[in-house]
Amino acid sequence: PTPILGLRQLNSNHLAKRTRFAVDGTLFVDAFYPQGKEHVLAGQYARAYYKRYKRKPGLLEATAFDLGRLTGELLKNSKLTDRYQLRGHLSSLAEFDAITGPWTMGPDGQVARPLKLLSIHRRHIMTEQERLAELEKAKSKKRRRGR
């Protein structure tokens, strides 16, 4: 296998399936991983999106959904009268429960959200921790056989 180091554009089941085992061990980061078990809402969103549009959502769709939810919650929970108040609320954003992970507004005006280290293993995309666990499991299976 030839592992690749890259960005979120490698987060494609098409790449993982088409290249067979040639890119096992490929590492990349992405903010949206609906198969993860730590964010149940992300998986629910991905299933509902697929049911409606017959394709899997990407980071752009997930971010747009999160922005809509955030704006809706701000408008519902506070009496905002103009965009300056909205900007003030957004600048003090902390730990908003988004489907791409908790959002916190940084001092530079950028949203900080956690990135996930993902990997390709046996034609599937999974977190690097899951891949390492699979490799350990396979290694222990070989030891038990005594061959």
N, C-alpha and C positions, 0 to 999 in steps of 0.2 A: 504493500500500500504506500501511496504518496500522500502524507497528510499535508493539508493546506492551512495556513493561518490567514484569517480574513475577517471581514466585517459582516454585518447582518444580511447582506445579499446572498450569502451562502446558506441561509436558513431556508432551504427549499427541499421539500420531499422529492421533487423532480430530480435534483442533483443526487441526492442520496440513493434513490432507486436506480437511476440510469447508469451510474458509474460503478454499480455493483460494489465490490469490496475494494476498489482502487483508491478510494479516498478515506478509508477507515482512519480514525484518529484526527480528522480535520477539526480544528478549533476556531470558533468565532463567537462573537458576543451579539446579543439582541436584547431588547427591552420587553418584547412580547413573546411569551412562550406559554400558550394555552394548555399544553399537555402537562405542565407542572402541577404538582399536588399542593403547593403552598397558596395558590390563588384559585379558589373554586369558582369565583365570579368570572375569571378569564375563560375557563372551560365552558361555562354556561353561555357566555357571550359568543364564543366561537361556534358552538353547536347551533344556537339560534340564528346566527349570521349565515351559516352554511345551509340551514333549512330554508331560509328566505331567498338567498341569492345563488345557491348551488355552487359556491366556491368558498375557499377558506379565507378568513380575514387576515390582512397583514398589519404591520405596525401602523400604517397610515390610517386605516379604518379604526383600529383600536384607539389610537390617539384622538381621532375625531369624536368617537363615542365618549371617551373620558372627558374631553373638553365640553361636550354637550351636557354631560352629567354635572360637571363642576359648575358651569354657568347656571344651569337650572337650580342647583342647590343654593348657590349664592343669591339668586334672585328670589327664591322661595323663602329662605331663612332670614334675610335681612331686607330692610326697606331702602333699597338703592334708588336714588333719584337721578343720577347722571353717571356717565362713564368714568369720571374721576374717582367716585366712590368705589366703583367696581374695580378699577385699577388698584386702589388702596387695599381692598380685600384680597386681590390676587397677589399683591406683593408680600402679604403676610401669610401666605398659604403654608401650612405645615401638616404633613402626614395625611394628605387627602387619599382616601382609599380608592385608588384607580385600578382598572383591570391590568394595567401594565406595571403595577407595583405602587407603593406609596410615593406620592409626589410632595416635594417640599420646594418652595421658591428660594433660590439662592440670592445672595446680595447683589449679584450681577444681573438679576432679572431672568435667569434661566431656571427652568424646572429641573431639579435633580431627582432622578429616579434610578432604582437599582438596575444594573445590567446583569444578565445571566450568561455564564460561560457555557456554551453549548458545544456539542461534538457529534460527529457522525460515527455510528458503530453498527456494523452489520446491516447496512442499508436503512437505518433509522436515525432520527435526530433525537438526542437526549442530552440531559445536563452532563457535564464532565464528571460529576460525582457519581451519577448513575452508571456511566461508562466504566469508570474505575471499579465500581462494585461488581459489574458484570465480568470484567477481566479477572478480578479476584475469585469470583465464584467459579469461573472456568478453570482457573489455576488449581483451586482446591479439588475440583472434580478429578482432574488428571492425577493428583497426588493420591487420592483415595483408591484409585484403581490399582496402583502399585505397578504400573507399566512404565 
